Amino acid sequence: MASVNLMIVLIVGAVVGAFTGLALGGLVSELYLAMIAGVLATIVAGIVRNTILTRIGTEPDLSRIPMLMLIYSAVAIDRRIPVRVILYSAVASLAGSAAAVQVATQSGLTSAVLIGTLAGLFAGILMAMLMIVYSMNPRPHGDEPNP
């Protein structure tokens, strides 16, 4: 399931970045284009990922898991990314956007679509890393139930 999460985020991020580059091609400077593309790609990828995995995702087969694992799995299954992780990813996407401009400039290709695609892809990579860290921590601080 983790690879599906990552593929959704990376593909949607790159596509949103490419369309943003296409739409804003000559209107803003390269850095602003990359920043807008990165932030949009992060937010849209998070929404699309949450929508796909909460509505279409399949439930795991729990019939062959012992009772203790069944209880743990019932608590640990969470398909949604919290809004704060998406917001942290949007802030991190600013670094990915700046890196996208640098990579495009160093390659000699400064097409708006390429910059937008790279910004969306780099923002997706940063979001994927934050999602992996979030999934490694089963209960983030501040989410403890009230006694």
C-alpha positions as CSV (number, residue, x, y, z in Angstrom):
1,M,0.0,0.0,0.0
2,A,2.9,2.4,0.6
3,S,4.1,2.1,-3.0
4,V,0.6,3.1,-4.2
5,N,0.7,6.1,-1.9
6,L,4.0,7.2,-3.3
7,M,3.0,6.6,-6.9
8,I,-0.2,8.6,-6.5
9,V,1.6,11.6,-5.0
10,L,4.5,11.6,-7.5
11,I,2.4,11.2,-10.6
12,V,-0.3,13.8,-9.5
13,G,2.5,16.2,-8.4
14,A,4.3,16.0,-11.7
15,V,1.0,16.4,-13.7
16,V,-0.2,19.4,-11.7
17,G,3.2,21.0,-11.9
18,A,3.3,20.5,-15.7
19,F,-0.2,22.1,-16.1
20,T,0.8,24.9,-13.8
21,G,3.9,25.6,-15.9
22,L,1.8,25.4,-19.0
23,A,-0.8,27.9,-17.7
24,L,1.6,30.4,-16.1
25,G,4.4,30.1,-18.6
26,G,5.1,33.7,-19.5
27,L,3.2,35.4,-16.8
28,V,5.6,35.1,-13.8
29,S,9.3,34.6,-13.2
30,E,10.8,31.1,-13.1
31,L,11.1,31.0,-9.3
32,Y,7.6,32.2,-8.7
33,L,6.3,29.7,-11.2
34,A,8.2,26.9,-9.5
35,M,6.9,27.9,-6.1
36,I,3.3,28.1,-7.2
37,A,3.6,24.8,-9.0
38,G,5.2,23.1,-6.0
39,V,2.6,24.3,-3.5
40,L,-0.3,23.5,-5.9
41,A,1.1,20.1,-6.6
42,T,1.5,19.3,-2.9
43,I,-2.0,20.3,-2.0
44,V,-3.7,18.7,-5.0
45,A,-1.7,15.5,-4.6
46,G,-2.6,15.2,-0.9
47,I,-6.3,15.7,-1.7
48,V,-6.3,13.2,-4.5
49,R,-4.4,10.6,-2.5
50,N,-6.8,11.0,0.4
51,T,-9.8,10.8,-1.9
52,I,-8.6,7.7,-3.8
53,L,-7.5,5.7,-0.7
54,T,-10.5,6.5,1.4
55,R,-13.1,5.8,-1.3
56,I,-11.6,3.2,-3.6
57,G,-8.9,1.6,-1.4
58,T,-9.5,-2.1,-0.5
59,E,-9.6,-3.3,3.0
60,P,-6.8,-5.7,3.9
61,D,-7.7,-9.4,4.4
62,L,-7.7,-9.8,8.2
63,S,-9.1,-13.3,8.3
64,R,-5.7,-15.0,8.6
65,I,-4.3,-12.7,11.2
66,P,-4.2,-13.8,14.9
67,M,-6.5,-12.0,17.3
68,L,-3.7,-9.8,18.8
69,M,-2.6,-8.6,15.3
70,L,-6.3,-8.1,14.4
71,I,-6.7,-5.7,17.3
72,Y,-3.4,-3.9,16.5
73,S,-4.3,-3.7,12.8
74,A,-7.8,-2.3,13.5
75,V,-6.2,0.6,15.4
76,A,-3.2,1.1,13.0
77,I,-5.2,1.3,9.7
78,D,-5.5,4.9,8.8
79,R,-5.6,5.9,5.2
80,R,-5.9,9.7,5.5
81,I,-3.0,12.1,5.7
82,P,-3.7,14.7,8.3
83,V,-4.0,18.3,7.0
84,R,-1.0,19.3,9.0
85,V,1.2,16.8,7.1
86,I,-0.1,18.3,3.9
87,L,0.7,21.8,5.2
88,Y,4.2,20.8,6.3
89,S,4.7,19.4,2.8
90,A,3.5,22.6,1.2
91,V,6.1,24.5,3.2
92,A,8.8,21.9,2.3
93,S,7.8,22.2,-1.4
94,L,9.3,25.7,-1.5
95,A,12.7,24.1,-1.1
96,G,11.9,21.6,-3.9
97,S,10.7,24.4,-6.1
98,A,14.0,26.3,-5.7
99,A,15.8,23.1,-6.5
100,A,13.7,22.6,-9.6
101,V,14.7,26.0,-10.9
102,Q,18.4,25.3,-10.3
103,V,18.2,21.9,-12.0
104,A,16.4,23.4,-15.0
105,T,19.0,26.3,-15.2
106,Q,21.9,23.9,-15.0
107,S,20.5,21.7,-17.7
108,G,20.1,24.7,-20.0
109,L,16.4,24.0,-20.5
110,T,14.3,26.7,-19.0
111,S,10.9,25.7,-20.4
112,A,8.1,26.7,-18.1
113,V,6.5,23.3,-18.4
114,L,9.8,21.6,-17.4
115,I,10.2,23.9,-14.4
116,G,6.6,23.3,-13.3
117,T,7.0,19.5,-13.8
118,L,10.2,19.4,-11.8
119,A,8.8,21.6,-9.1
120,G,5.7,19.3,-8.8
121,L,7.9,16.2,-8.9
122,F,10.3,17.5,-6.2
123,A,7.4,18.6,-4.1
124,G,5.9,15.2,-4.5
125,I,9.2,13.6,-3.4
126,L,9.3,15.7,-0.3
127,M,5.7,14.9,0.5
128,A,6.4,11.2,0.0
129,M,9.2,11.5,2.5
130,L,7.0,13.2,5.0
131,M,4.3,10.6,4.5
132,I,6.8,7.8,5.2
133,V,7.9,9.5,8.4
134,Y,4.2,10.0,9.4
135,S,3.4,6.3,8.7
136,M,6.4,5.2,10.8
137,N,5.0,7.0,13.8
138,P,1.7,5.2,14.7
139,R,0.4,8.0,17.0
140,P,1.9,11.5,16.5
141,H,2.3,13.8,19.5
142,G,-0.9,15.6,20.3
143,D,-3.2,12.9,19.0
144,E,-3.4,11.0,22.3
145,P,-7.0,10.3,23.4
146,N,-8.3,12.2,26.4
147,P,-8.4,10.0,29.6
